[in-house]
Amino acid sequence: MLKRLLLALSDSTWARRAVTHSPLGRRMARRFVAGETLDEAVAAIRALNIQRLAATVDHLGEHVHSPADAIRAADGALAILDRIAAERLDANLSIKLTQLGLDLDESLCLEQMRRILTRAGERRIFVRIDMESSRYTDRTLAICRTLHREFGPDRVGVVIQAYLRRSEQDVRQLLAERIRLRLCKGAYHEPPALAYPGKKDVNDNYIRLSGQLLESAAQGLCPAIATHDERMIAAAIDCANRLSLPADRFEFQMLYGVRRSLQRRLVADGYRVRIYVPYGTEWYPYLMRRLAERPSNLWFFLRQLFQR
Ligand SMILES: Cc1cc2nc3c(=O)[nH]c(=O)nc-3n(C[C@H](O)[C@H](O)[C@H](O)COP(=O)(O)OP(=O)(O)OC[C@H]3O[C@@H](n4cnc5c(N)ncnc54)[C@H](O)[C@@H]3O)c2cc1C
């Protein structure tokens, strides 16, 4: 119930205003967001790199309302790519297509992605297209396929959500096309006709799909196993061992501020780990999805508030 409520509130304008203007909201955001400026994100990435954790940077923002905002978001992505290269950071870029105008005009969005991938090519940086709600799955995959044909597998990849019933077929097709994938469970509220409602089914599907991704690792597609769930991680390690897959052929990915000791433990065990580092002022929907994943985070902050 609380999970559904938090996800519904992530779309609400009045709740956004209330949370973003409250000191508690800002404090909660700081746990999951590296800061509001690129300088703060760069400092966070440097600190991660020192611990041998790679990063993928996300300048927060989604569902822009005008073409000018979409172009501005793409300009921001170019600045991130330049900064990653200039500072020699171990980082790549994650981006959402609704931030580049997917809701407004698909060709505008595609054009912005082409600008970003051209610069990413010059800087030799990989760009991951995040997956949003199921309203966007087909369009996101179609745009990724177009870009993959133009820029190749080392430049662009996409995300698959294990909670979607369609994902097994998508994974099979995308891997056959040599498209690099990140596998996550899925963070949006979806109807049961499209997504498994039960955790067990999502987890079973995650394990099945991560097996398919790891089998593709031999072709150099560097699959990303994005989860904080130790059972999913153990299953992926088992599978990699069965396939005799060297640890540098795949990577684990986790979110900034979540399960930090697990991140460090995997690095110490010799695995590659990449941290998703979001920054910017548009943190509200991102924060709500993090709270929905683990509502006890909300109680933790509320308890702190009342104990002060
Ligand atoms: C690198 C990365 C990129 C992602 N990209 C996308 C994307 O493009 N599209 C999309 O829909 N989703 C994305 N997600 C989010 C993902 O879909 C899940 O919602 C999220 O990762 C929680 O699922 P879990 O696999 O960690 O498992 P869960 O079963 O949700 O959690 C397992 C355990 O991890 C810990 N945990 C999980 N979440 C939190 C949290 N917020 N705060 C504190 N502890 C937590 C808890 O200990 C929990 O018991 C991404 C996740 C990662 C790690």
The ligand as an SDF file (V2000), in Angstrom:
LIG
                    3D

 53 58  0  0  0  0  0  0  0  0999 V2000
   22.4730    0.8450  -11.1070 C   0  0  0  0  0  0  0  0  0  0  0  0
   20.9790    0.7890  -11.0860 C   0  0  0  0  0  0  0  0  0  0  0  0
   20.2870    1.3370  -12.1540 C   0  0  0  0  0  0  0  0  0  0  0  0
   18.8820    1.2610  -12.1740 C   0  0  0  0  0  0  0  0  0  0  0  0
   18.2140    1.7000  -13.2970 N   0  0  0  0  0  0  0  0  0  0  0  0
   16.8780    1.5280  -13.3620 C   0  0  0  0  0  0  0  0  0  0  0  0
   16.1480    1.8260  -14.5560 C   0  0  0  0  0  0  0  0  0  0  0  0
   16.6970    2.2580  -15.5580 O   0  0  0  0  0  0  0  0  0  0  0  0
   14.7980    1.6190  -14.5470 N   0  0  0  0  0  0  0  0  0  0  0  0
   14.1380    1.1140  -13.4590 C   0  0  0  0  0  0  0  0  0  0  0  0
   12.9250    0.9050  -13.5190 O   0  0  0  0  0  0  0  0  0  0  0  0
   14.8100    0.8480  -12.3140 N   0  0  0  0  0  0  0  0  0  0  0  0
   16.1390    1.0370  -12.2400 C   0  0  0  0  0  0  0  0  0  0  0  0
   16.7990    0.7180  -11.0750 N   0  0  0  0  0  0  0  0  0  0  0  0
   16.0460    0.4510   -9.8310 C   0  0  0  0  0  0  0  0  0  0  0  0
   15.6570   -1.0050   -9.7240 C   0  0  0  0  0  0  0  0  0  0  0  0
   14.6720   -1.3120  -10.6850 O   0  0  0  0  0  0  0  0  0  0  0  0
   15.1040   -1.3320   -8.3270 C   0  0  0  0  0  0  0  0  0  0  0  0
   13.9620   -0.5740   -8.0870 O   0  0  0  0  0  0  0  0  0  0  0  0
   16.0810   -1.1140   -7.1840 C   0  0  0  0  0  0  0  0  0  0  0  0
   17.3790   -1.4490   -7.5690 O   0  0  0  0  0  0  0  0  0  0  0  0
   15.7020   -1.9880   -5.9550 C   0  0  0  0  0  0  0  0  0  0  0  0
   15.7120   -3.3330   -6.3130 O   0  0  0  0  0  0  0  0  0  0  0  0
   16.7960   -4.4120   -5.7830 P   0  0  0  0  0  0  0  0  0  0  0  0
   17.2230   -5.2010   -6.9730 O   0  0  0  0  0  0  0  0  0  0  0  0
   17.8850   -3.7400   -5.0720 O   0  0  0  0  0  0  0  0  0  0  0  0
   15.9740   -5.4160   -4.8930 O   0  0  0  0  0  0  0  0  0  0  0  0
   15.0050   -5.1910   -3.6490 P   0  0  0  0  0  0  0  0  0  0  0  0
   14.3730   -6.5100   -3.4250 O   0  0  0  0  0  0  0  0  0  0  0  0
   14.1250   -3.9960   -3.8670 O   0  0  0  0  0  0  0  0  0  0  0  0
   16.0100   -4.8400   -2.5000 O   0  0  0  0  0  0  0  0  0  0  0  0
   16.9580   -5.7610   -2.0010 C   0  0  0  0  0  0  0  0  0  0  0  0
   17.6130   -5.1620   -0.7710 C   0  0  0  0  0  0  0  0  0  0  0  0
   18.4000   -4.0330   -1.1680 O   0  0  0  0  0  0  0  0  0  0  0  0
   18.2790   -2.9790   -0.2500 C   0  0  0  0  0  0  0  0  0  0  0  0
   17.6230   -1.8250   -0.9180 N   0  0  0  0  0  0  0  0  0  0  0  0
   17.0140   -1.8160   -2.1100 C   0  0  0  0  0  0  0  0  0  0  0  0
   16.5720   -0.5730   -2.4200 N   0  0  0  0  0  0  0  0  0  0  0  0
   16.9030    0.1990   -1.3720 C   0  0  0  0  0  0  0  0  0  0  0  0
   16.7250    1.5770   -1.0830 C   0  0  0  0  0  0  0  0  0  0  0  0
   16.1050    2.4020   -1.9370 N   0  0  0  0  0  0  0  0  0  0  0  0
   17.1980    2.0560    0.0960 N   0  0  0  0  0  0  0  0  0  0  0  0
   17.8390    1.2300    0.9630 C   0  0  0  0  0  0  0  0  0  0  0  0
   18.0340   -0.0800    0.7310 N   0  0  0  0  0  0  0  0  0  0  0  0
   17.5770   -0.5950   -0.4090 C   0  0  0  0  0  0  0  0  0  0  0  0
   17.4530   -3.4960    0.8760 C   0  0  0  0  0  0  0  0  0  0  0  0
   18.3280   -4.0460    1.8430 O   0  0  0  0  0  0  0  0  0  0  0  0
   16.6310   -4.5900    0.2470 C   0  0  0  0  0  0  0  0  0  0  0  0
   16.2190   -5.5680    1.1490 O   0  0  0  0  0  0  0  0  0  0  0  0
   18.1940    0.7180  -11.0610 C   0  0  0  0  0  0  0  0  0  0  0  0
   18.9010    0.1650   -9.9980 C   0  0  0  0  0  0  0  0  0  0  0  0
   20.2750    0.1800  -10.0120 C   0  0  0  0  0  0  0  0  0  0  0  0
   21.0030   -0.4480   -8.8770 C   0  0  0  0  0  0  0  0  0  0  0  0
  1  2  1  0
  2  3  1  0
  2 52  2  0
  3  4  2  0
  4  5  1  0
  4 50  1  0
  5  6  2  0
  6  7  1  0
  6 13  1  0
  7  8  2  0
  7  9  1  0
  9 10  1  0
 10 11  2  0
 10 12  1  0
 12 13  2  0
 13 14  1  0
 14 15  1  0
 14 50  1  0
 15 16  1  0
 16 17  1  0
 16 18  1  0
 18 19  1  0
 18 20  1  0
 20 21  1  0
 20 22  1  0
 22 23  1  0
 23 24  1  0
 24 25  2  0
 24 26  1  0
 24 27  1  0
 27 28  1  0
 28 29  2  0
 28 30  1  0
 28 31  1  0
 31 32  1  0
 32 33  1  0
 33 34  1  0
 33 48  1  0
 34 35  1  0
 35 36  1  0
 35 46  1  0
 36 37  1  0
 36 45  1  0
 37 38  2  0
 38 39  1  0
 39 40  1  0
 39 45  2  0
 40 41  1  0
 40 42  2  0
 42 43  1  0
 43 44  2  0
 44 45  1  0
 46 47  1  0
 46 48  1  0
 48 49  1  0
 50 51  2  0
 51 52  1  0
 52 53  1  0
M  END
$$$$
